[in-house]
Amino acid sequence: MRKILVTGAAGFVGRHVVKRLLDAGDEVHAVDCVAPYTGGIDPANGWPLFDPRDCRNFHFYKEDCRTWFERVKDSDFDYAFHLAAMVGGRLMIENNPLAVADDLAIDASYWQWAKIAHPKKTACFSSSAAYPIQLQRPDHYVLLKEDMISFESDIGMPDMSYGWAKLTCEYLARLAYEKHGLKSICYRPFSGYGEDQDDAYPFPSICKRPAAERKSSTCGAPAPKCATLSMLKTAWTASSRPSTRLMTVGRSTFRRVSLRASSSSLKLPLNSPDITRKSRACLTSRPAFMQGVATPPSRSNSDSCIGSTSVRASNER
């Protein structure tokens, strides 16, 4: 049984990660202060898709992860999934940037802890907000690639304090590997979505609006940033292998697809209350780091495959 730390475990992504790990039989130590407006849910109040308290190998600590890092110095963690962050959708990023800047302190505390505890592998969640905003303007945007962020040259201006914090975490991961040999992988996810996601996030909000109004809408601009948690969990399984020393995985690029077209391809009426639960986008090609992983169930031509991905790995062995 592997011993695994998950910070930010009560959030949307955290809950899915915890479920995947518990299903695999791992011993999960979950830390989350369940801050307001972040979409976090206290396990004591029940999680939408499952109850982790049914698992004897689930241990939950309702506290700020920075306090937990000061208190716990266990050096036998096989993996650490560092997901803790002050984020509650675009409104919080834009309207409360100083609160979001707390992520700088959270990430600094994590890496200071990791230097002492030395988990065998760390998975950190960055964001596509780390990319320079000049590449993402409505009047001038390009399809983003991993090598558009290079710490060897001009990194550009990230998106708000949230982008700065995530970019800084990536740089700390690099320093942690160079100075202390800490293996890690950083993901730059887009706006993932799932049936238990808080309405403060783009995709469920966008889906529910046209469903209620019975109108067509475009998912995002200039380019949608959508992916399912099942895709990401498959990627985590492969890229979080202990043998991978340092790796960065970026966002997928998608073409514009109206919700009407998407719901039609999935054989869902636009006003279906299940649209946010059943609508899924799938990758058109398997990224390099997923080679050798069991292929997901095959999809029919009627499924909505609206994206492709590019992946660049550094120092992978």
Beta strands, then each sheet from edge to edge (+ up, - down):
strand 1: 3-7
strand 2: 27-31
strand 3: 58-61
strand 4: 79-82
strand 5: 122-125
strand 6: 136-137
strand 7: 140-141
strand 8: 184-187
strand 9: 191-193
strand 10: 226-228
strand 11: 246-249
strand 12: 253-254
strand 13: 307-308
sheet 1: 3+ 2+ 1+ 4+ 5+ 8+ 11+
sheet 2: 6+ 7-
sheet 3: 9+ 10+
sheet 4: 12+ 13-
end
